[in-house]
Structures are given as C-alpha cells and as structure tokens.
Amino acid sequence: MEIMEMKEDREDLEGLRKRALAIFERLVTEYGRPVWRSHGDPLEVLVGAFLSQNTSDVKSSRAFQRLRERFPSWEVVMTAPVEEIEEAIRPGGLARSKAPRIQAALRRIMEERGELSLDFLSDMPLPAARAWLQSLHGVGAKTAAIVLLFSLGRPLFPVDTHVHRVSRRLGIAPENASPEQTEARWESLMPPDTYYPLHIDLIRHGRRVCKARDPLCHVCVLKDLCDYYRREVLVVS
C-alpha cells in the first residue's frame, strides 16, 4: 500500500509540474519573459520593501523618494529623530510603525557588520542569508525573498497577494496554503531561472485578469488549466 501511495504521489507531482510549466509558457506568451536585472542595492531594496508593506506601489515609491530626498545618507536616516523619518515617509502609510522598523534594521546592520551594507548576503549560503534577513524585526519570508531575488538575483520565489491568489485558484497550491507553502510549491515545481519572470508575470496576471473580485475568467489564457474556473465558472454556467 505504501509503495502504491508513493507512486501515486510521484505521478501527481509530475502532473502538477507539467501544468506549472504550461502555465509559465502561457504567461510568457501573454506578457513576455521579464529579464532579471538588479532592482538596486540590497539595503535600498530592503527599505523599499518595508515601505511597500500594506500599501500601493505608487504610495511606497513616493515615500521612498521623499526619504532619499530628505536625508543624504542611510547613516543620517539611522540617527535622525524618528519623527522626521515618519514625516518623510507619511505618504506611504503606516509611518509610525515603519519608521522605527527602518531605523532598527539600520542600527542592527551597523552593529553587526560595522557598515550600512547588505552586500555580504551575496556570499552567504541562501538559507543563512534568508534567516539573517528574517531575524530583523518586520522582515518576513516575502520581504526577505524580495531582497535576495530582486537585488542579488538569488533563487527565491516571493509570494505577494496576487501570486498567492492566482496560485491557489489555479490549483498549484491548496486553497488553504500559506504564502510560505505556496512559495515552496512553486520552487519545487519550477527551475530556478524561471522564478523571477514567473513571479512578475503572475503579478501582471493577477492585476489585469485574475482579480480578487470579479476575475475576468472569460478572457483568461489559463482557464483550461485552472481549478477555480472548472469549479466556479463551468459548473455554474
């Protein structure tokens, strides 16, 4: 019985892997295959990730721009009165919680590394680099993955709201999967060189088609590969 169950599990995983590859190929056809480029110094990406939490890209970008315009260096950000940091990043929302987190992260980096730089993460084993980032207050799995993938090109698969929603609707991840479980599933199914373009294209698809409310299933290029479409649309129609 155990041998048979193990065989079925392998067959299920292989089928899921083929579906994941088909999903990726269709998304690339629809949206293109983004080519990785560094999104900036890892410290800048980390601060940007703090500012992007629970807000829109437009608001977080404005907050980051104001922060960099107001303060000449990260050292000054680290030592400035927290109220001044709050004022600079206010357009991004949640400034009263984000400002002390940013300063605490900068102080921790300076205390441990002797300089305000995260370049050392590029040479650390990937699990250790991720664990180090997640030891910073306010840095979870998604933020750590964003810093390591977007800045340093390290093979991790960040799961934001759009990626999580689309992945569960497609059936790549179970409906009750956590973001961390969804990340692990994609990383087990896809080659590392697809993580960046797949992440970007899933976000594009989530914003344009597979919306949280009223998904545009009738124009979706993935509908024949989608559990949600079969369960919620075909059955009803």
N, C-alpha and C positions, 0 to 999 in steps of 0.2 A: 504493500500500500504506500509506504513512504517513498519508494523508488518511483512509483507511478505519479505521486503528487509532485515530486521534484521535477519529473519530466514535463508535467503539465505547466508548472511554474516557469520552466525554461521556455516552453512554447509560447506561453502568454507574454513573457518578457520580449521574446523575439518579435512577436506580432506587434507589440507596443512600440518596439524600436523601429520597425518598418513604418508604422503610422507616424511616428515622430519625424522620421526623415522625410516622409511625404509632406507633412505639414510644413517643415522647413523649406522644402523645394518650392511649394506653392507660395509661401510668403515671400521668398526671394523673387519669384516671377512677378508677384503683385507689387512689391515695394522696393525691390532691388536688394543687393547684398552690401550692407554698410561695411566699409573697410576700417579696421581699428586704427585709431590714432590716439595718442595720449591726450586726455582732456585737461592736462595741466599737472603741475607739481602735486605730489600726493597730499601735502599739507593743505594746499588750496582746495583740492577736491574734498578733503575731509571737512573743512569749514563749510564749503558749499553744500555738502551732504547734510550737515547739521541744519543749515538754513532752509533746506528743501523739505525737511520733515513736516508733514501735515500742512502743506501749503502748495500753491501752484508754482510752476516753473517761472512764470513772469514775475511773481512776487519775490521768490527766492533770489532770482537774478538781480532784481533791483536792490534787495537787501545786501547782497554780496558786493555790488558795485558801490553802494554808499559806504560800506565798511572799508573798502580799499581806498576810496577817495578821502575818507575822513582820517585814516591812520596810515602813516608812511611805511610801517613795517609790522610784522606779526609780533615782534618784541613789544612794540607800543600797544598793540591790542592786548597783549598779555598783562601789561601793567597798568593800563588805563582804568579809571573808575568804571565799575560795571555799568553805572547809569549811562555813561557815554556810549558804551557798546550797545546797550538797549536802544538808545535813541537812534543810532546809526542803522540798526537792523530792523527797526519797527515796521517798515513796510512789508516785511516777510511774515509777520505774525508771530505770536508766542515769544516775543522778545525777552520777557522777564525770565523765561526758563532757558532759552537758547544762549543768551549772553553769558551767564555763569558757566554753562557747559563748555562753551568755546574756550573761555579763559582757563577753566580747569584742565582741559585737554592740552592746551599750550603749556601750562605750568608743568604738567606731568611729563610731557615730552622733553622740556628743558631740564627738569630734574634728573631724568633717567639717561638722557642722551647727551646733555651738555650743549645742545644747539636745537634750534627750532627747525628740524628736518625729519622727514619720514623716509628718506631715501634708503635707509637701512633695511626697510621692508622688502626691497627688491632682492636682497641676498638671503633672506631668512627662508627656511622651509615653509611652504604655503600654509600648513595648519598652524604653525607657530606665529606666522605673520598675522593670520586672521585672529588667532586667540589674543595676540597683543592688542590689536585694534579693539576687539570686543571687551577688553579689560578697561577701556576708557568709559567713563560714565556717559550714557546716552548713545553709545555705539552698539547697535545690534548686528545681526547677521547680514541684513541688506546693506547697511551703511558700510560695513567692513568689505563686503564683496564689491561694492561700487568703487571704493578707493583702490582696491587691488586690481580690479579689472580695468576701470576707466583710466586710471593714471599710469599703472605699471604693466598693463597687459597680462596680468596673471590669470590663469584659467579658473574663474569662478562665474557663477550664473546668478546675478542679483534677481530677486523676485519682488517687484513692486506690486501695487494694487492691480494694474492692468494685466501684468504677466500672470499673477495668481488667478484672477478671474477667468482669463482665456484658457489657461491650462486646465482648470477644473471643469470648465464647460466642455472642452474637447475630450476630456476623459484621460488625459495624460496623467493627471494627479487625481486622487479620490476627492469627492466633494468636501469631505471633512479634513482634507490635508492642511497642515500648517504651511506658511511660506517656506520654512526650512525644509519641510518634506517635499514640497514642490521643487525647490532648488535641487535637492538630492536626486529626485526622479529625473529631471532633465539632464543632470550631469552624468547619470548612469546610462542614459539612452543615447546621448549625442557626443560626437568628437569635440574635444576642447576648442578647436579652431572655429567651431560654429557658435560658441557661447555668445560672443559679442553681437554678431549680426542677428542671431535668433532673438536675443533679448530686445534689441532695438526694434525689430520687425513685429514682435509680439506686442510691444507697446503701441506701435503705429496701428496695428490691427485693433487693439483694444480701444483706442481713442476714436478711430474712424468707423469701425463696423461693429465689433463685439462690445458694445457699450454696456455700462452697468444697468441702465434702464432702456428698455425697448431696443435690444440688439437688432441690427439690420440683417437678419438671417437670410432673407431672400436674395441679397447680393453678395453673400459671403462665399469666398472661394474655398472655404474649408467645410462647408456644411455637410458634405457626404462623409467627412471624417470625424464628425462632431457628435458626441453623445447627447449634448443639450438639444441639438437640432432634431435628432431622432426621437428624443423623449418628450420635448416640449412643443415642437412645431409640427412634425409629421403626425403625431398621434392626435393632436387637436384638430388638424386640418383633415 
